[in-house]
Amino acid sequence: MRDLLPTIGKWYDSEETFGLATVVSTFRSAPREAGAAMAVSDGGEAVGSVSGGCVEGAVYELAQQVISDGQPVLQRYGVSDDDAFAVGLTCGGIIDIFVERVTPAEFPELAEVARSIDAGEPVAVATILSGPGEVGARRVIWGDRASGSLGGQRLDDAIDDDARGMLAQGVTGQRHYGAEGERRLDDLTVFVHTFAPPPRMLVFGAIDFAAAVARIGKFLGYHVTVCDARPVFATAKRFPEADEVVVKWPHKYLSEITVDQRTAIAVLTHDPKFDVPLLEVALRTEAGYIGAMGSRRTHEDRLERLREAGLSDEELSRLRSPIGLDLGARTPEETAVAIAAELIQLRWGGTGTPLTDTAGRIHREPIAQLSDPA
């Protein structure tokens, strides 16, 4: 829904009714992740996508029905049959889509949700999909408060706790409860759509490779910071794609900020006076990815210096160096692609093997929270 906000915000402000279709669960090789959304206005305009084109026509018609009668619908779409015009997913996956009508009266918190997303403030929207509760009932959870109710205080409290935990991890998905908030798989199903701030990419070393890494980091959805102690190199003009450029000794800057499991750190200085004290700090943070540029000889020298600084073998095992996957990259742009490929591989647990040489499922469940696609 994040990408739809400029358009649906205008509809909402003009009090135009619209249908909002959201992917709430996926199975096998589904084309879009949970949280992907499509909106259809009362006037017939459509924005967004829930399947990359496979079932958009059917969802469009369903959204128009929901706009008309106001009844939310949970619809499953699976593999199409032999009829080329049948509604289904040619990829062989299965998706569940929840379609609801949205008006200022039915979703009074939407404007504030949009403001929170724009401001980078964490917010989650929990909606009942099925079970004994009121299907479509909604609760919005911020860091220190919540609005709306799913039917009872204990249930709301359980949702609040789970939603805040999911926000911390950048996870969107379903949770199951009893009427009093008990964790049960066979009762109330709630979809928790989280809008966490973008994960951070910290790029250390204001060199030409850093410009390419910053550019691809923005493309992947990161909030990118470039940091270097040399003011002549660390300038906004040299790194226009970065969200911020910091002039400070890297290890001092890193020790002053908050780093979580969604943070990616790329050390591109390959200069001991910069990267050894920086990595000494980085390898003791919770960062989900820590990579350092340099030759194998540079890497071995770096490891020895870090051991002398007191880092354990377990801490050193987190360091990905030389940085990136083995793509044969040479240019800054190619190297940035290799680094991005390693980030994606780490998040999803891929092998790095060409897909033509593999069998089985293409898409995987995430094993590390390094990005926020929702």
Secondary structure, 3 states (H helix, E strand, C coil): CHHHHHHHHHHHHCCCCEEEEEEEEEECCCCCCCCCEEEEECCCCEEECCCCCCCHHHHHHHHHHHHHHCCCEEEEECCCCCCCCCCCCCCCCEEEEEEEEECCCCCCCHHHHHHHHHCCCCEEEEEEEECCCCCCCEEEECCCCEEECCCCHHHHHHHHHHHHHHHHHCCCEEEEECCCCCECCCCEEEEEEEECCCCEEEEECCCHHHHHHHHHHHHCCCEEEEEECCCCCCCCCCCCCCCEEEECCHHHHHHHCCCCCCCEEEECCCCHHHHHHHHHHHCCCCCCEEEECCCHHHHHHHHHHHHHCCCCHHHHCCEECCCCCCCCCCCHHHHHHHHHHHHHHHHHCCCCCCHHHCCCCCCCCCCCCCCCCC
